[in-house]
């Protein structure tokens, strides 16, 4: 269950990688505790959760950089084990 995720362990010395794009969302993948999880980053400027502005989102990012998106996904139930 994603509510049991330890954020410190999730982001420490970890990276996240762009997985795919669908329906105004970039989906990133991150490995945690022997499993891979996907989470969305909203890129639709008309969406109320849009907050990336003019940011550059790279293919691979430090997990710490993407922590706010992972937190949002965990809270929304969209941090999904694949």
C-alpha positions in Angstrom: 0.0 0.0 0.0 1.5 3.4 -1.0 0.6 5.0 2.3 3.4 3.0 3.9 6.1 4.6 1.7 9.0 6.2 3.6 9.7 9.4 1.6 13.3 9.6 2.9 14.1 6.1 1.7 12.2 6.8 -1.6 14.3 9.8 -2.6 17.7 9.1 -1.0 20.3 8.3 -3.6 17.5 7.5 -6.1 16.6 8.6 -9.6 13.3 8.8 -11.4 12.9 8.3 -15.2 10.3 9.5 -17.7 8.2 6.5 -18.7 5.4 7.9 -21.0 3.0 10.7 -21.8 -0.8 10.4 -21.7 -3.7 12.8 -21.5 -1.8 15.9 -20.5 0.4 14.1 -17.9 4.0 13.0 -18.0 4.4 9.7 -16.1 7.7 9.1 -14.3 8.9 5.8 -12.9 10.8 5.3 -9.7 12.1 2.1 -8.0 11.4 1.7 -4.4 11.6 -1.4 -2.1 12.1 -3.8 -5.0 9.2 -2.5 -7.1 8.7 0.2 -9.7 6.1 2.9 -9.3 4.6 5.3 -11.8 3.3 8.8 -10.9 2.0 11.7 -13.0 3.2 15.2 -13.5 0.5 17.5 -14.9 1.5 19.5 -18.0 -2.0 20.9 -18.9 -1.9 24.6 -17.9 -5.7 24.6 -17.6 -5.6 21.9 -14.9 -6.0 23.1 -11.3 -3.0 20.9 -10.2 -0.6 22.4 -12.9 2.4 23.9 -11.2 5.4 23.3 -13.4 5.3 26.7 -15.2 8.4 27.0 -17.4 10.3 24.2 -15.7 12.4 21.8 -17.7 11.5 18.2 -17.1 14.3 15.9 -18.1 14.3 12.2 -19.0 16.1 11.3 -15.7 15.9 13.4 -12.6 17.1 13.0 -9.0 14.2 11.6 -7.0 14.7 14.5 -4.6 13.9 17.0 -7.4 10.6 15.2 -8.1 9.6 14.7 -4.5 6.8 17.2 -4.5 5.1 15.4 -7.5 5.6 12.0 -5.7 4.0 13.4 -2.5 1.0 14.7 -4.5 0.6 11.4 -6.3 0.8 9.4 -3.0 -1.9 11.7 -1.5 -4.1 11.4 -4.6 -3.7 7.6 -4.9 -2.0 8.0 -8.3 1.4 6.7 -7.1 0.9 3.2 -8.7 3.0 0.1 -8.4 3.5 -1.5 -11.9 
